[in-house]
Amino acid sequence: MEISETAIVDGTLCALGCFSLLTWSVILLKAGEVILSKLRNHRYIKQFVSGEDKLPDGPDSDRIPAGRVLQAGRATLAKASLHLSLNPDHHEAWYELIERAMRQQILKEKARMESGLGWLASIGSTSPFVGLFGTVWGIMHALKDIGANGNASLEVVAGPIGEALIATALGIAVAIPAVIAYNFFLRQNRRIIATLDHFASDFLHSSLESHLMQTTVNEHGRTVTE
């Protein structure tokens, strides 16, 4: 069954149109996600830095990347506090576990933020080739028709080849915003991850400082009593 020239070219243009729609859908969704993550992280971390001990937990904290990281650290810290009250010599191992738990949660946040970016990378790399395929197919059939008719005048050649080149132009037009958006969101994700890293380090340092102060007070109290 012979496939007509127009069917292949039109199918290529439809595929590129679908790629473009998917690209802009992902761009809008990821842009909203990045903006919300930055605003929520900024507000949450500001509360932590200002010294507010009662940071929001539960459903509100579950919607904030920094909140999920803090929950992971607090859960391990609660176990550590119970264990250290019985075995105070194991504090280094427990703080290593706290750091590892928060690091694991940050990696989960990174994977969540990078979801959907694979579509942008795939569309940005394949769209020019899809458009080129449509152009090559159109030119091939246009030259075949010209050879069959025996007429190679400019009016006969320019029309079909010009229509075939639209596929390449559309493929490039689809690929450019996909590649730009992919690189932009990667940079934004790196900044968010860096913010979460600093936040986790601040929490770990404050927890360690609090534990050392408490240990010093306890030792001082024992010395006075003795």
PyMOL commands that place a pseudoatom at each C-alpha (Angstrom):
pseudoatom trace, name=CA, resn=MET, resi=1, chain=A, elem=C, hetatm=0, pos=[0.000, 0.000, 0.000]
pseudoatom trace, name=CA, resn=GLU, resi=2, chain=A, elem=C, hetatm=0, pos=[1.556, 3.241, -1.129]
pseudoatom trace, name=CA, resn=ILE, resi=3, chain=A, elem=C, hetatm=0, pos=[1.570, 6.106, 1.331]
pseudoatom trace, name=CA, resn=SER, resi=4, chain=A, elem=C, hetatm=0, pos=[0.984, 9.476, -0.272]
pseudoatom trace, name=CA, resn=GLU, resi=5, chain=A, elem=C, hetatm=0, pos=[3.372, 12.382, 0.126]
pseudoatom trace, name=CA, resn=THR, resi=6, chain=A, elem=C, hetatm=0, pos=[0.805, 14.594, 1.798]
pseudoatom trace, name=CA, resn=ALA, resi=7, chain=A, elem=C, hetatm=0, pos=[-0.074, 11.916, 4.369]
pseudoatom trace, name=CA, resn=ILE, resi=8, chain=A, elem=C, hetatm=0, pos=[3.517, 11.602, 5.568]
pseudoatom trace, name=CA, resn=VAL, resi=9, chain=A, elem=C, hetatm=0, pos=[4.143, 15.352, 5.648]
pseudoatom trace, name=CA, resn=ASP, resi=10, chain=A, elem=C, hetatm=0, pos=[0.811, 16.071, 7.305]
pseudoatom trace, name=CA, resn=GLY, resi=11, chain=A, elem=C, hetatm=0, pos=[1.475, 13.318, 9.857]
pseudoatom trace, name=CA, resn=THR, resi=12, chain=A, elem=C, hetatm=0, pos=[4.861, 14.836, 10.605]
pseudoatom trace, name=CA, resn=LEU, resi=13, chain=A, elem=C, hetatm=0, pos=[3.323, 18.274, 11.109]
pseudoatom trace, name=CA, resn=CYS, resi=14, chain=A, elem=C, hetatm=0, pos=[0.642, 16.820, 13.396]
pseudoatom trace, name=CA, resn=ALA, resi=15, chain=A, elem=C, hetatm=0, pos=[3.308, 15.023, 15.447]
pseudoatom trace, name=CA, resn=LEU, resi=16, chain=A, elem=C, hetatm=0, pos=[5.280, 18.252, 15.798]
pseudoatom trace, name=CA, resn=GLY, resi=17, chain=A, elem=C, hetatm=0, pos=[2.116, 20.061, 16.830]
pseudoatom trace, name=CA, resn=CYS, resi=18, chain=A, elem=C, hetatm=0, pos=[1.543, 17.463, 19.557]
pseudoatom trace, name=CA, resn=PHE, resi=19, chain=A, elem=C, hetatm=0, pos=[5.167, 17.859, 20.654]
pseudoatom trace, name=CA, resn=SER, resi=20, chain=A, elem=C, hetatm=0, pos=[4.688, 21.606, 20.895]
pseudoatom trace, name=CA, resn=LEU, resi=21, chain=A, elem=C, hetatm=0, pos=[1.515, 21.234, 22.958]
pseudoatom trace, name=CA, resn=LEU, resi=22, chain=A, elem=C, hetatm=0, pos=[3.226, 18.794, 25.314]
pseudoatom trace, name=CA, resn=THR, resi=23, chain=A, elem=C, hetatm=0, pos=[6.262, 21.074, 25.611]
pseudoatom trace, name=CA, resn=TRP, resi=24, chain=A, elem=C, hetatm=0, pos=[4.270, 24.129, 26.649]
pseudoatom trace, name=CA, resn=SER, resi=25, chain=A, elem=C, hetatm=0, pos=[2.117, 22.075, 29.023]
pseudoatom trace, name=CA, resn=VAL, resi=26, chain=A, elem=C, hetatm=0, pos=[5.233, 20.794, 30.801]
pseudoatom trace, name=CA, resn=ILE, resi=27, chain=A, elem=C, hetatm=0, pos=[6.747, 24.289, 30.815]
pseudoatom trace, name=CA, resn=LEU, resi=28, chain=A, elem=C, hetatm=0, pos=[3.677, 25.822, 32.465]
pseudoatom trace, name=CA, resn=LEU, resi=29, chain=A, elem=C, hetatm=0, pos=[3.369, 23.027, 35.024]
pseudoatom trace, name=CA, resn=LYS, resi=30, chain=A, elem=C, hetatm=0, pos=[7.046, 23.072, 35.959]
pseudoatom trace, name=CA, resn=ALA, resi=31, chain=A, elem=C, hetatm=0, pos=[7.099, 26.889, 36.128]
pseudoatom trace, name=CA, resn=GLY, resi=32, chain=A, elem=C, hetatm=0, pos=[4.239, 26.862, 38.619]
pseudoatom trace, name=CA, resn=GLU, resi=33, chain=A, elem=C, hetatm=0, pos=[5.924, 24.097, 40.588]
pseudoatom trace, name=CA, resn=VAL, resi=34, chain=A, elem=C, hetatm=0, pos=[9.235, 25.971, 40.785]
pseudoatom trace, name=CA, resn=ILE, resi=35, chain=A, elem=C, hetatm=0, pos=[7.579, 29.236, 41.849]
pseudoatom trace, name=CA, resn=LEU, resi=36, chain=A, elem=C, hetatm=0, pos=[5.537, 27.543, 44.580]
pseudoatom trace, name=CA, resn=SER, resi=37, chain=A, elem=C, hetatm=0, pos=[8.530, 25.571, 45.845]
pseudoatom trace, name=CA, resn=LYS, resi=38, chain=A, elem=C, hetatm=0, pos=[10.678, 28.689, 46.091]
pseudoatom trace, name=CA, resn=LEU, resi=39, chain=A, elem=C, hetatm=0, pos=[8.020, 30.726, 47.883]
pseudoatom trace, name=CA, resn=ARG, resi=40, chain=A, elem=C, hetatm=0, pos=[7.139, 27.960, 50.334]
pseudoatom trace, name=CA, resn=ASN, resi=41, chain=A, elem=C, hetatm=0, pos=[10.774, 27.100, 51.038]
pseudoatom trace, name=CA, resn=HIS, resi=42, chain=A, elem=C, hetatm=0, pos=[11.639, 30.760, 51.597]
pseudoatom trace, name=CA, resn=ARG, resi=43, chain=A, elem=C, hetatm=0, pos=[8.776, 31.249, 54.055]
pseudoatom trace, name=CA, resn=TYR, resi=44, chain=A, elem=C, hetatm=0, pos=[9.482, 27.990, 55.888]
pseudoatom trace, name=CA, resn=ILE, resi=45, chain=A, elem=C, hetatm=0, pos=[13.229, 28.502, 56.170]
pseudoatom trace, name=CA, resn=LYS, resi=46, chain=A, elem=C, hetatm=0, pos=[12.682, 32.102, 57.300]
pseudoatom trace, name=CA, resn=GLN, resi=47, chain=A, elem=C, hetatm=0, pos=[10.606, 30.801, 60.195]
pseudoatom trace, name=CA, resn=PHE, resi=48, chain=A, elem=C, hetatm=0, pos=[13.360, 28.350, 61.081]
pseudoatom trace, name=CA, resn=VAL, resi=49, chain=A, elem=C, hetatm=0, pos=[16.091, 30.995, 60.975]
pseudoatom trace, name=CA, resn=SER, resi=50, chain=A, elem=C, hetatm=0, pos=[14.008, 33.431, 63.025]
pseudoatom trace, name=CA, resn=GLY, resi=51, chain=A, elem=C, hetatm=0, pos=[14.030, 30.917, 65.881]
pseudoatom trace, name=CA, resn=GLU, resi=52, chain=A, elem=C, hetatm=0, pos=[10.432, 29.757, 65.761]
pseudoatom trace, name=CA, resn=ASP, resi=53, chain=A, elem=C, hetatm=0, pos=[10.534, 26.301, 67.303]
pseudoatom trace, name=CA, resn=LYS, resi=54, chain=A, elem=C, hetatm=0, pos=[6.998, 25.337, 66.291]
pseudoatom trace, name=CA, resn=LEU, resi=55, chain=A, elem=C, hetatm=0, pos=[7.322, 25.026, 62.562]
pseudoatom trace, name=CA, resn=PRO, resi=56, chain=A, elem=C, hetatm=0, pos=[4.240, 23.653, 60.812]
pseudoatom trace, name=CA, resn=ASP, resi=57, chain=A, elem=C, hetatm=0, pos=[4.018, 19.868, 60.695]
pseudoatom trace, name=CA, resn=GLY, resi=58, chain=A, elem=C, hetatm=0, pos=[1.491, 17.541, 59.157]
pseudoatom trace, name=CA, resn=PRO, resi=59, chain=A, elem=C, hetatm=0, pos=[-0.362, 18.282, 55.904]
pseudoatom trace, name=CA, resn=ASP, resi=60, chain=A, elem=C, hetatm=0, pos=[0.990, 21.848, 55.586]
pseudoatom trace, name=CA, resn=SER, resi=61, chain=A, elem=C, hetatm=0, pos=[4.581, 20.709, 55.984]
pseudoatom trace, name=CA, resn=ASP, resi=62, chain=A, elem=C, hetatm=0, pos=[4.072, 17.808, 53.577]
pseudoatom trace, name=CA, resn=ARG, resi=63, chain=A, elem=C, hetatm=0, pos=[3.486, 20.284, 50.733]
pseudoatom trace, name=CA, resn=ILE, resi=64, chain=A, elem=C, hetatm=0, pos=[6.799, 22.066, 51.332]
pseudoatom trace, name=CA, resn=PRO, resi=65, chain=A, elem=C, hetatm=0, pos=[10.109, 20.514, 50.212]
pseudoatom trace, name=CA, resn=ALA, resi=66, chain=A, elem=C, hetatm=0, pos=[11.979, 22.051, 53.149]
pseudoatom trace, name=CA, resn=GLY, resi=67, chain=A, elem=C, hetatm=0, pos=[9.246, 20.798, 55.477]
pseudoatom trace, name=CA, resn=ARG, resi=68, chain=A, elem=C, hetatm=0, pos=[9.633, 17.238, 54.233]
pseudoatom trace, name=CA, resn=VAL, resi=69, chain=A, elem=C, hetatm=0, pos=[13.393, 17.457, 54.707]
pseudoatom trace, name=CA, resn=LEU, resi=70, chain=A, elem=C, hetatm=0, pos=[12.910, 18.772, 58.241]
pseudoatom trace, name=CA, resn=GLN, resi=71, chain=A, elem=C, hetatm=0, pos=[10.431, 16.010, 59.036]
pseudoatom trace, name=CA, resn=ALA, resi=72, chain=A, elem=C, hetatm=0, pos=[12.968, 13.398, 57.963]
pseudoatom trace, name=CA, resn=GLY, resi=73, chain=A, elem=C, hetatm=0, pos=[15.588, 14.993, 60.215]
pseudoatom trace, name=CA, resn=ARG, resi=74, chain=A, elem=C, hetatm=0, pos=[13.218, 15.376, 63.160]
pseudoatom trace, name=CA, resn=ALA, resi=75, chain=A, elem=C, hetatm=0, pos=[12.046, 11.760, 62.943]
pseudoatom trace, name=CA, resn=THR, resi=76, chain=A, elem=C, hetatm=0, pos=[15.616, 10.474, 63.175]
pseudoatom trace, name=CA, resn=LEU, resi=77, chain=A, elem=C, hetatm=0, pos=[16.462, 13.055, 65.848]
pseudoatom trace, name=CA, resn=ALA, resi=78, chain=A, elem=C, hetatm=0, pos=[13.579, 11.822, 68.009]
pseudoatom trace, name=CA, resn=LYS, resi=79, chain=A, elem=C, hetatm=0, pos=[14.965, 8.296, 67.858]
pseudoatom trace, name=CA, resn=ALA, resi=80, chain=A, elem=C, hetatm=0, pos=[18.448, 9.635, 68.547]
pseudoatom trace, name=CA, resn=SER, resi=81, chain=A, elem=C, hetatm=0, pos=[17.305, 11.586, 71.614]
pseudoatom trace, name=CA, resn=LEU, resi=82, chain=A, elem=C, hetatm=0, pos=[15.743, 8.484, 73.103]
pseudoatom trace, name=CA, resn=HIS, resi=83, chain=A, elem=C, hetatm=0, pos=[18.805, 6.395, 72.391]
pseudoatom trace, name=CA, resn=LEU, resi=84, chain=A, elem=C, hetatm=0, pos=[21.329, 9.015, 73.509]
pseudoatom trace, name=CA, resn=SER, resi=85, chain=A, elem=C, hetatm=0, pos=[19.633, 9.360, 76.860]
pseudoatom trace, name=CA, resn=LEU, resi=86, chain=A, elem=C, hetatm=0, pos=[20.568, 5.727, 77.429]
pseudoatom trace, name=CA, resn=ASN, resi=87, chain=A, elem=C, hetatm=0, pos=[23.876, 5.589, 75.537]
pseudoatom trace, name=CA, resn=PRO, resi=88, chain=A, elem=C, hetatm=0, pos=[25.406, 9.071, 75.252]
pseudoatom trace, name=CA, resn=ASP, resi=89, chain=A, elem=C, hetatm=0, pos=[28.604, 7.737, 73.678]
pseudoatom trace, name=CA, resn=HIS, resi=90, chain=A, elem=C, hetatm=0, pos=[26.890, 7.002, 70.351]
pseudoatom trace, name=CA, resn=HIS, resi=91, chain=A, elem=C, hetatm=0, pos=[26.060, 10.590, 69.416]
pseudoatom trace, name=CA, resn=GLU, resi=92, chain=A, elem=C, hetatm=0, pos=[28.410, 10.695, 66.417]
pseudoatom trace, name=CA, resn=ALA, resi=93, chain=A, elem=C, hetatm=0, pos=[26.774, 7.673, 64.785]
pseudoatom trace, name=CA, resn=TRP, resi=94, chain=A, elem=C, hetatm=0, pos=[23.286, 9.064, 65.346]
pseudoatom trace, name=CA, resn=TYR, resi=95, chain=A, elem=C, hetatm=0, pos=[24.098, 12.457, 63.892]
pseudoatom trace, name=CA, resn=GLU, resi=96, chain=A, elem=C, hetatm=0, pos=[25.523, 10.664, 60.900]
pseudoatom trace, name=CA, resn=LEU, resi=97, chain=A, elem=C, hetatm=0, pos=[22.184, 8.873, 60.547]
pseudoatom trace, name=CA, resn=ILE, resi=98, chain=A, elem=C, hetatm=0, pos=[20.316, 12.186, 60.797]
pseudoatom trace, name=CA, resn=GLU, resi=99, chain=A, elem=C, hetatm=0, pos=[22.464, 13.670, 58.052]
pseudoatom trace, name=CA, resn=ARG, resi=100, chain=A, elem=C, hetatm=0, pos=[21.948, 10.577, 55.888]
pseudoatom trace, name=CA, resn=ALA, resi=101, chain=A, elem=C, hetatm=0, pos=[18.172, 10.660, 56.396]
pseudoatom trace, name=CA, resn=MET, resi=102, chain=A, elem=C, hetatm=0, pos=[17.974, 14.307, 55.368]
pseudoatom trace, name=CA, resn=ARG, resi=103, chain=A, elem=C, hetatm=0, pos=[20.282, 13.684, 52.418]
pseudoatom trace, name=CA, resn=GLN, resi=104, chain=A, elem=C, hetatm=0, pos=[18.054, 10.848, 51.254]
pseudoatom trace, name=CA, resn=GLN, resi=105, chain=A, elem=C, hetatm=0, pos=[14.995, 13.092, 51.472]
pseudoatom trace, name=CA, resn=ILE, resi=106, chain=A, elem=C, hetatm=0, pos=[16.795, 15.792, 49.464]
pseudoatom trace, name=CA, resn=LEU, resi=107, chain=A, elem=C, hetatm=0, pos=[17.510, 13.204, 46.757]
pseudoatom trace, name=CA, resn=LYS, resi=108, chain=A, elem=C, hetatm=0, pos=[13.797, 12.354, 46.723]
pseudoatom trace, name=CA, resn=GLU, resi=109, chain=A, elem=C, hetatm=0, pos=[12.978, 16.036, 46.320]
pseudoatom trace, name=CA, resn=LYS, resi=110, chain=A, elem=C, hetatm=0, pos=[15.452, 16.257, 43.447]
pseudoatom trace, name=CA, resn=ALA, resi=111, chain=A, elem=C, hetatm=0, pos=[13.834, 13.298, 41.693]
pseudoatom trace, name=CA, resn=ARG, resi=112, chain=A, elem=C, hetatm=0, pos=[10.408, 14.875, 42.176]
pseudoatom trace, name=CA, resn=MET, resi=113, chain=A, elem=C, hetatm=0, pos=[11.540, 18.206, 40.743]
pseudoatom trace, name=CA, resn=GLU, resi=114, chain=A, elem=C, hetatm=0, pos=[13.148, 16.541, 37.736]
pseudoatom trace, name=CA, resn=SER, resi=115, chain=A, elem=C, hetatm=0, pos=[10.018, 14.603, 36.818]
pseudoatom trace, name=CA, resn=GLY, resi=116, chain=A, elem=C, hetatm=0, pos=[8.739, 15.763, 33.439]
pseudoatom trace, name=CA, resn=LEU, resi=117, chain=A, elem=C, hetatm=0, pos=[12.040, 17.229, 32.328]
pseudoatom trace, name=CA, resn=GLY, resi=118, chain=A, elem=C, hetatm=0, pos=[12.769, 14.075, 30.367]
pseudoatom trace, name=CA, resn=TRP, resi=119, chain=A, elem=C, hetatm=0, pos=[9.939, 15.011, 28.005]
pseudoatom trace, name=CA, resn=LEU, resi=120, chain=A, elem=C, hetatm=0, pos=[11.563, 18.372, 27.320]
pseudoatom trace, name=CA, resn=ALA, resi=121, chain=A, elem=C, hetatm=0, pos=[14.941, 16.755, 26.695]
pseudoatom trace, name=CA, resn=SER, resi=122, chain=A, elem=C, hetatm=0, pos=[13.463, 14.145, 24.351]
pseudoatom trace, name=CA, resn=ILE, resi=123, chain=A, elem=C, hetatm=0, pos=[11.371, 16.652, 22.410]
pseudoatom trace, name=CA, resn=GLY, resi=124, chain=A, elem=C, hetatm=0, pos=[14.267, 19.103, 22.149]
pseudoatom trace, name=CA, resn=SER, resi=125, chain=A, elem=C, hetatm=0, pos=[16.577, 16.447, 20.732]
pseudoatom trace, name=CA, resn=THR, resi=126, chain=A, elem=C, hetatm=0, pos=[14.149, 14.650, 18.381]
pseudoatom trace, name=CA, resn=SER, resi=127, chain=A, elem=C, hetatm=0, pos=[11.931, 17.409, 16.973]
pseudoatom trace, name=CA, resn=PRO, resi=128, chain=A, elem=C, hetatm=0, pos=[14.491, 18.714, 14.421]
pseudoatom trace, name=CA, resn=PHE, resi=129, chain=A, elem=C, hetatm=0, pos=[14.979, 15.176, 13.107]
pseudoatom trace, name=CA, resn=VAL, resi=130, chain=A, elem=C, hetatm=0, pos=[11.235, 14.578, 12.883]
pseudoatom trace, name=CA, resn=GLY, resi=131, chain=A, elem=C, hetatm=0, pos=[10.894, 17.791, 10.908]
pseudoatom trace, name=CA, resn=LEU, resi=132, chain=A, elem=C, hetatm=0, pos=[13.850, 16.842, 8.734]
pseudoatom trace, name=CA, resn=PHE, resi=133, chain=A, elem=C, hetatm=0, pos=[12.226, 13.484, 7.998]
pseudoatom trace, name=CA, resn=GLY, resi=134, chain=A, elem=C, hetatm=0, pos=[9.083, 15.239, 6.780]
pseudoatom trace, name=CA, resn=THR, resi=135, chain=A, elem=C, hetatm=0, pos=[11.154, 17.573, 4.616]
pseudoatom trace, name=CA, resn=VAL, resi=136, chain=A, elem=C, hetatm=0, pos=[13.216, 14.780, 3.057]
pseudoatom trace, name=CA, resn=TRP, resi=137, chain=A, elem=C, hetatm=0, pos=[10.100, 12.750, 2.363]
pseudoatom trace, name=CA, resn=GLY, resi=138, chain=A, elem=C, hetatm=0, pos=[8.361, 15.735, 0.752]
pseudoatom trace, name=CA, resn=ILE, resi=139, chain=A, elem=C, hetatm=0, pos=[11.377, 16.675, -1.384]
pseudoatom trace, name=CA, resn=MET, resi=140, chain=A, elem=C, hetatm=0, pos=[11.843, 13.081, -2.477]
pseudoatom trace, name=CA, resn=HIS, resi=141, chain=A, elem=C, hetatm=0, pos=[8.289, 12.802, -3.747]
pseudoatom trace, name=CA, resn=ALA, resi=142, chain=A, elem=C, hetatm=0, pos=[8.416, 16.294, -5.258]
pseudoatom trace, name=CA, resn=LEU, resi=143, chain=A, elem=C, hetatm=0, pos=[11.511, 15.361, -7.281]
pseudoatom trace, name=CA, resn=LYS, resi=144, chain=A, elem=C, hetatm=0, pos=[9.891, 12.098, -8.301]
pseudoatom trace, name=CA, resn=ASP, resi=145, chain=A, elem=C, hetatm=0, pos=[6.840, 13.951, -9.599]
pseudoatom trace, name=CA, resn=ILE, resi=146, chain=A, elem=C, hetatm=0, pos=[9.065, 16.461, -11.420]
pseudoatom trace, name=CA, resn=GLY, resi=147, chain=A, elem=C, hetatm=0, pos=[10.959, 13.618, -13.104]
pseudoatom trace, name=CA, resn=ALA, resi=148, chain=A, elem=C, hetatm=0, pos=[7.738, 11.908, -14.122]
pseudoatom trace, name=CA, resn=ASN, resi=149, chain=A, elem=C, hetatm=0, pos=[6.302, 15.101, -15.601]
pseudoatom trace, name=CA, resn=GLY, resi=150, chain=A, elem=C, hetatm=0, pos=[9.575, 16.101, -17.273]
pseudoatom trace, name=CA, resn=ASN, resi=151, chain=A, elem=C, hetatm=0, pos=[9.151, 19.725, -16.218]
pseudoatom trace, name=CA, resn=ALA, resi=152, chain=A, elem=C, hetatm=0, pos=[11.789, 21.283, -13.928]
pseudoatom trace, name=CA, resn=SER, resi=153, chain=A, elem=C, hetatm=0, pos=[10.745, 24.915, -14.129]
pseudoatom trace, name=CA, resn=LEU, resi=154, chain=A, elem=C, hetatm=0, pos=[10.964, 27.147, -11.048]
pseudoatom trace, name=CA, resn=GLU, resi=155, chain=A, elem=C, hetatm=0, pos=[7.195, 27.277, -10.629]
pseudoatom trace, name=CA, resn=VAL, resi=156, chain=A, elem=C, hetatm=0, pos=[7.001, 23.483, -10.506]
pseudoatom trace, name=CA, resn=VAL, resi=157, chain=A, elem=C, hetatm=0, pos=[9.993, 23.007, -8.152]
pseudoatom trace, name=CA, resn=ALA, resi=158, chain=A, elem=C, hetatm=0, pos=[9.500, 25.880, -5.705]
pseudoatom trace, name=CA, resn=GLY, resi=159, chain=A, elem=C, hetatm=0, pos=[5.985, 24.989, -4.529]
pseudoatom trace, name=CA, resn=PRO, resi=160, chain=A, elem=C, hetatm=0, pos=[6.425, 21.371, -3.336]
pseudoatom trace, name=CA, resn=ILE, resi=161, chain=A, elem=C, hetatm=0, pos=[9.926, 21.917, -1.945]
pseudoatom trace, name=CA, resn=GLY, resi=162, chain=A, elem=C, hetatm=0, pos=[8.838, 25.068, -0.106]
pseudoatom trace, name=CA, resn=GLU, resi=163, chain=A, elem=C, hetatm=0, pos=[5.950, 23.150, 1.501]
pseudoatom trace, name=CA, resn=ALA, resi=164, chain=A, elem=C, hetatm=0, pos=[8.303, 20.326, 2.478]
pseudoatom trace, name=CA, resn=LEU, resi=165, chain=A, elem=C, hetatm=0, pos=[10.712, 22.747, 4.188]
pseudoatom trace, name=CA, resn=ILE, resi=166, chain=A, elem=C, hetatm=0, pos=[7.927, 23.858, 6.552]
pseudoatom trace, name=CA, resn=ALA, resi=167, chain=A, elem=C, hetatm=0, pos=[8.390, 20.598, 8.475]
pseudoatom trace, name=CA, resn=THR, resi=168, chain=A, elem=C, hetatm=0, pos=[12.048, 21.376, 9.226]
pseudoatom trace, name=CA, resn=ALA, resi=169, chain=A, elem=C, hetatm=0, pos=[11.212, 24.927, 10.299]
pseudoatom trace, name=CA, resn=LEU, resi=170, chain=A, elem=C, hetatm=0, pos=[8.458, 23.682, 12.596]
pseudoatom trace, name=CA, resn=GLY, resi=171, chain=A, elem=C, hetatm=0, pos=[10.751, 21.031, 14.077]
pseudoatom trace, name=CA, resn=ILE, resi=172, chain=A, elem=C, hetatm=0, pos=[13.326, 23.677, 14.961]
pseudoatom trace, name=CA, resn=ALA, resi=173, chain=A, elem=C, hetatm=0, pos=[10.610, 25.968, 16.341]
pseudoatom trace, name=CA, resn=VAL, resi=174, chain=A, elem=C, hetatm=0, pos=[9.421, 23.166, 18.639]
pseudoatom trace, name=CA, resn=ALA, resi=175, chain=A, elem=C, hetatm=0, pos=[12.933, 22.180, 19.749]
pseudoatom trace, name=CA, resn=ILE, resi=176, chain=A, elem=C, hetatm=0, pos=[14.172, 25.657, 20.736]
pseudoatom trace, name=CA, resn=PRO, resi=177, chain=A, elem=C, hetatm=0, pos=[11.741, 26.363, 23.610]
pseudoatom trace, name=CA, resn=ALA, resi=178, chain=A, elem=C, hetatm=0, pos=[12.050, 22.751, 24.824]
pseudoatom trace, name=CA, resn=VAL, resi=179, chain=A, elem=C, hetatm=0, pos=[15.849, 22.979, 25.094]
pseudoatom trace, name=CA, resn=ILE, resi=180, chain=A, elem=C, hetatm=0, pos=[15.768, 26.442, 26.673]
pseudoatom trace, name=CA, resn=ALA, resi=181, chain=A, elem=C, hetatm=0, pos=[13.145, 25.382, 29.222]
pseudoatom trace, name=CA, resn=TYR, resi=182, chain=A, elem=C, hetatm=0, pos=[15.032, 22.179, 30.036]
pseudoatom trace, name=CA, resn=ASN, resi=183, chain=A, elem=C, hetatm=0, pos=[18.251, 24.058, 30.822]
pseudoatom trace, name=CA, resn=PHE, resi=184, chain=A, elem=C, hetatm=0, pos=[16.362, 26.744, 32.748]
pseudoatom trace, name=CA, resn=PHE, resi=185, chain=A, elem=C, hetatm=0, pos=[14.558, 24.253, 34.999]
pseudoatom trace, name=CA, resn=LEU, resi=186, chain=A, elem=C, hetatm=0, pos=[17.787, 22.340, 35.624]
pseudoatom trace, name=CA, resn=ARG, resi=187, chain=A, elem=C, hetatm=0, pos=[19.393, 25.538, 36.896]
pseudoatom trace, name=CA, resn=GLN, resi=188, chain=A, elem=C, hetatm=0, pos=[16.396, 26.337, 39.087]
pseudoatom trace, name=CA, resn=ASN, resi=189, chain=A, elem=C, hetatm=0, pos=[16.380, 22.821, 40.514]
pseudoatom trace, name=CA, resn=ARG, resi=190, chain=A, elem=C, hetatm=0, pos=[20.059, 23.095, 41.381]
pseudoatom trace, name=CA, resn=ARG, resi=191, chain=A, elem=C, hetatm=0, pos=[19.373, 26.307, 43.290]
pseudoatom trace, name=CA, resn=ILE, resi=192, chain=A, elem=C, hetatm=0, pos=[16.506, 24.735, 45.197]
pseudoatom trace, name=CA, resn=ILE, resi=193, chain=A, elem=C, hetatm=0, pos=[18.628, 21.689, 46.058]
pseudoatom trace, name=CA, resn=ALA, resi=194, chain=A, elem=C, hetatm=0, pos=[21.425, 23.981, 47.256]
pseudoatom trace, name=CA, resn=THR, resi=195, chain=A, elem=C, hetatm=0, pos=[18.921, 25.796, 49.471]
pseudoatom trace, name=CA, resn=LEU, resi=196, chain=A, elem=C, hetatm=0, pos=[17.731, 22.485, 50.927]
pseudoatom trace, name=CA, resn=ASP, resi=197, chain=A, elem=C, hetatm=0, pos=[21.352, 21.435, 51.537]
pseudoatom trace, name=CA, resn=HIS, resi=198, chain=A, elem=C, hetatm=0, pos=[22.041, 24.625, 53.498]
pseudoatom trace, name=CA, resn=PHE, resi=199, chain=A, elem=C, hetatm=0, pos=[18.788, 24.201, 55.414]
pseudoatom trace, name=CA, resn=ALA, resi=200, chain=A, elem=C, hetatm=0, pos=[19.650, 20.606, 56.345]
pseudoatom trace, name=CA, resn=SER, resi=201, chain=A, elem=C, hetatm=0, pos=[23.125, 21.684, 57.475]
pseudoatom trace, name=CA, resn=ASP, resi=202, chain=A, elem=C, hetatm=0, pos=[21.673, 24.474, 59.644]
pseudoatom trace, name=CA, resn=PHE, resi=203, chain=A, elem=C, hetatm=0, pos=[19.229, 22.056, 61.261]
pseudoatom trace, name=CA, resn=LEU, resi=204, chain=A, elem=C, hetatm=0, pos=[21.966, 19.512, 61.919]
pseudoatom trace, name=CA, resn=HIS, resi=205, chain=A, elem=C, hetatm=0, pos=[24.286, 22.141, 63.395]
pseudoatom trace, name=CA, resn=SER, resi=206, chain=A, elem=C, hetatm=0, pos=[21.561, 23.574, 65.630]
pseudoatom trace, name=CA, resn=SER, resi=207, chain=A, elem=C, hetatm=0, pos=[20.643, 20.079, 66.830]
pseudoatom trace, name=CA, resn=LEU, resi=208, chain=A, elem=C, hetatm=0, pos=[24.269, 19.242, 67.557]
pseudoatom trace, name=CA, resn=GLU, resi=209, chain=A, elem=C, hetatm=0, pos=[24.780, 22.553, 69.354]
pseudoatom trace, name=CA, resn=SER, resi=210, chain=A, elem=C, hetatm=0, pos=[21.666, 21.997, 71.449]
pseudoatom trace, name=CA, resn=HIS, resi=211, chain=A, elem=C, hetatm=0, pos=[22.815, 18.502, 72.366]
pseudoatom trace, name=CA, resn=LEU, resi=212, chain=A, elem=C, hetatm=0, pos=[26.298, 19.708, 73.336]
pseudoatom trace, name=CA, resn=MET, resi=213, chain=A, elem=C, hetatm=0, pos=[24.867, 22.507, 75.483]
pseudoatom trace, name=CA, resn=GLN, resi=214, chain=A, elem=C, hetatm=0, pos=[22.533, 20.066, 77.197]
pseudoatom trace, name=CA, resn=THR, resi=215, chain=A, elem=C, hetatm=0, pos=[25.395, 17.642, 77.800]
pseudoatom trace, name=CA, resn=THR, resi=216, chain=A, elem=C, hetatm=0, pos=[27.556, 20.442, 79.235]
pseudoatom trace, name=CA, resn=VAL, resi=217, chain=A, elem=C, hetatm=0, pos=[24.761, 21.559, 81.559]
pseudoatom trace, name=CA, resn=ASN, resi=218, chain=A, elem=C, hetatm=0, pos=[24.214, 18.018, 82.756]
pseudoatom trace, name=CA, resn=GLU, resi=219, chain=A, elem=C, hetatm=0, pos=[27.914, 17.483, 83.399]
pseudoatom trace, name=CA, resn=HIS, resi=220, chain=A, elem=C, hetatm=0, pos=[28.154, 20.833, 85.175]
pseudoatom trace, name=CA, resn=GLY, resi=221, chain=A, elem=C, hetatm=0, pos=[25.168, 19.936, 87.336]
pseudoatom trace, name=CA, resn=ARG, resi=222, chain=A, elem=C, hetatm=0, pos=[26.737, 16.633, 88.285]
pseudoatom trace, name=CA, resn=THR, resi=223, chain=A, elem=C, hetatm=0, pos=[30.013, 18.367, 89.192]
pseudoatom trace, name=CA, resn=VAL, resi=224, chain=A, elem=C, hetatm=0, pos=[28.225, 20.878, 91.429]
pseudoatom trace, name=CA, resn=THR, resi=225, chain=A, elem=C, hetatm=0, pos=[26.245, 18.102, 93.073]
pseudoatom trace, name=CA, resn=GLU, resi=226, chain=A, elem=C, hetatm=0, pos=[29.338, 16.073, 93.694]
for i in range(1, 226): cmd.bond("trace and resi %d" % i, "trace and resi %d" % (i + 1))
show_as sticks, trace
zoom trace
